[in-house]
Amino acid sequence: MARIRNEDFKPILEIAEIMRGFPAAWFVSGGWAIDLFLGEVTRSHSDIEIGIYRRDQQLLRAHLRAWSLSKAIACGDDGEWVSWPLGEELQLPVHQIKATRPDGEGREFEIFLNECSERDWISRRHAGVARRLGEAVMISAIGIPFLVPEIQLLFKAKYRRAKDEADFNFAVRRMSGMQKKWLARVLGEHHEGHGWIAALDE
């Protein structure tokens, strides 16, 4: 495998610096998580997404006290960003926060609130799907935590946009047999007949 080029992951390293000292778990999500798993940047990324656990949302607010924080809410068939009031505890279905520096400095990024128990990461979208907390996140070769590819691809399976297909096609070549088996099983339970299942069984 080629040596990871830190400059290729500069946007993620900048977010890691922002999150330095955060007193709870955090991890890169979305397409960047797939690229951290692969150890290379395979496509362009229009945004940066990380995850934390919902129970730690007030720790996030304290950590990003110099930032403007908004929450995504449903609005008709779409959604919109509105201010996240100080002191409000975000509950489902709200699960997405956007952080923006009021002074325009620093990268804007989004944070997904992940559900968990004391022992497990829990899917908010797929009833009964859970993973041990220690199995939901990996550490990349450059020391950045990221959501494991089988969980990230499970979220991407709903949409199958061009970027999701690209992420799957790159990731499936490097995933272990156990990772592919887990994803194939959960897709079969929640996305019967999904086109990725056959590739995972090869």
C-alpha positions in Angstrom: 0.0 0.0 0.0 1.3 3.4 -0.9 2.4 5.7 2.0 -0.3 8.1 3.0 0.4 11.7 1.9 -0.6 13.9 4.8 -1.1 16.9 2.4 -3.9 15.0 0.7 -5.7 14.8 4.0 -5.1 18.4 4.9 -8.8 19.3 5.4 -9.2 16.3 7.8 -6.0 17.2 9.7 -7.4 20.7 10.2 -10.5 19.3 11.7 -8.5 17.0 13.9 -6.6 20.1 15.2 -10.0 21.8 15.9 -11.2 18.7 17.8 -7.9 18.3 19.7 -8.7 18.2 23.4 -12.4 17.2 22.9 -13.0 15.1 26.0 -15.1 12.3 24.3 -15.0 10.1 21.3 -15.2 11.6 17.8 -14.6 10.2 14.4 -14.6 11.1 10.7 -17.7 10.1 8.8 -18.9 10.2 5.2 -16.7 9.8 2.1 -13.6 11.0 4.0 -14.0 8.0 6.3 -13.8 5.7 3.3 -10.6 7.5 2.1 -9.0 7.2 5.6 -9.8 3.5 5.5 -8.2 3.2 2.1 -5.2 5.4 3.0 -5.7 7.6 -0.1 -8.0 10.3 -1.4 -10.1 8.6 -4.2 -12.4 11.5 -5.1 -13.2 15.1 -4.4 -15.3 15.9 -1.3 -17.7 18.8 -1.1 -18.0 18.7 2.7 -16.4 17.4 5.9 -18.5 15.3 8.3 -17.5 13.9 11.7 -19.5 11.9 14.2 -19.8 12.0 18.0 -22.2 10.2 20.3 -25.4 12.0 21.2 -24.7 11.8 24.9 -21.7 14.1 24.3 -23.4 16.9 22.5 -23.1 19.4 25.3 -19.4 18.6 25.5 -19.2 19.5 21.8 -21.0 22.8 22.4 -18.5 23.7 25.1 -15.5 22.6 22.9 -16.8 24.7 20.0 -17.9 27.7 22.1 -16.3 30.1 19.7 -18.3 28.6 16.8 -21.8 29.2 15.5 -23.8 26.0 15.7 -26.9 25.2 13.9 -29.1 22.0 13.6 -30.8 20.4 10.6 -34.5 20.1 10.9 -37.1 18.6 8.5 -39.1 21.2 6.5 -41.6 19.8 4.1 -39.8 17.3 1.8 -36.5 18.9 2.5 -34.6 20.3 5.5 -33.1 23.5 6.7 -30.5 24.8 9.1 -31.7 26.7 12.1 -29.8 28.0 15.2 -29.2 25.5 17.9 -30.3 27.4 21.1 -28.0 27.3 24.1 -29.0 24.7 26.6 -31.2 22.7 24.2 -30.7 18.9 24.3 -31.1 17.6 20.8 -33.3 14.5 20.4 -34.2 12.3 17.5 -35.0 12.8 14.7 -32.5 15.7 14.9 -29.1 14.2 14.3 -27.0 16.8 12.4 -25.2 19.9 13.5 -23.2 22.4 11.4 -20.3 24.3 12.9 -19.3 27.7 11.4 -16.9 30.3 12.7 -18.6 33.7 13.0 -15.4 35.4 12.0 -15.2 33.3 8.8 -12.0 31.7 9.9 -11.6 27.9 9.9 -13.4 25.2 7.9 -17.1 24.8 8.2 -18.0 21.2 9.0 -20.9 19.0 10.0 -21.3 16.7 13.0 -23.6 13.7 13.1 -25.0 12.6 16.4 -24.6 8.8 16.8 -26.8 6.8 19.1 -25.2 4.4 21.6 -25.6 2.5 24.8 -23.0 1.9 27.4 -21.7 -1.0 25.3 -22.8 -0.5 21.7 -23.0 1.9 18.7 -26.6 1.8 17.6 -28.0 2.6 14.1 -30.6 5.3 14.2 -31.9 4.1 10.8 -31.9 0.3 11.0 -33.8 -1.2 13.9 -31.8 -3.8 15.9 -28.5 -3.0 14.2 -25.7 -2.4 16.7 -21.9 -2.9 17.0 -19.6 -2.9 20.0 -18.3 0.6 20.5 -14.7 -0.6 20.0 -15.7 -2.2 16.7 -17.5 0.9 15.3 -14.4 3.1 14.9 -10.9 2.5 13.5 -7.7 4.6 13.7 -6.1 5.6 10.4 -2.4 5.4 9.6 -2.2 9.2 10.2 -3.9 8.8 13.7 -7.3 10.0 12.8 -10.4 8.1 14.0 -13.0 7.1 11.4 -16.3 5.2 11.2 -15.6 1.7 9.9 -16.4 1.2 6.2 -19.1 -1.4 6.7 -21.2 1.0 8.9 -20.5 4.0 6.6 -21.5 2.1 3.5 -24.7 0.9 5.3 -25.7 4.5 5.5 -24.7 5.1 1.9 -26.7 2.1 0.7 -29.9 4.0 0.9 -29.0 6.6 -1.7 -26.6 4.9 -4.1 -25.5 8.2 -5.6 -22.5 8.2 -7.9 -20.2 9.1 -5.0 -21.7 6.3 -2.9 -21.1 3.8 -5.7 -17.6 5.0 -6.1 -16.9 4.7 -2.3 -18.3 1.2 -2.3 -16.3 0.0 -5.3 -13.1 1.3 -3.8 -13.8 0.1 -0.3 -15.0 -3.4 -1.1 -11.6 -4.3 -2.5 -9.9 -3.7 0.8 -12.6 -4.8 3.3 -12.0 -8.0 5.3 -14.2 -11.0 4.9 -15.8 -10.3 8.3 -16.5 -6.7 7.3 -18.1 -7.8 4.0 -20.1 -10.5 5.7 -21.5 -8.1 8.3 -22.5 -5.5 5.6 -24.1 -8.2 3.4 -26.1 -9.6 6.3 -27.5 -6.2 7.4 -28.2 -5.1 3.8 -30.1 -8.3 3.3 -32.2 -7.6 6.5 -32.9 -3.9 5.7 -32.4 -3.5 2.0 -33.5 -6.8 0.5 -32.3 -7.3 -3.1 -29.7 -4.5 -2.8 -27.2 -4.5 -5.7 -24.2 -4.4 -3.4 -25.0 -7.8 -1.8 -23.7 -9.9 -4.7 -20.4 -8.0 -4.8 -20.0 -8.6 -1.1 -20.6 -12.3 -1.5 -17.9 -12.7 -4.2 
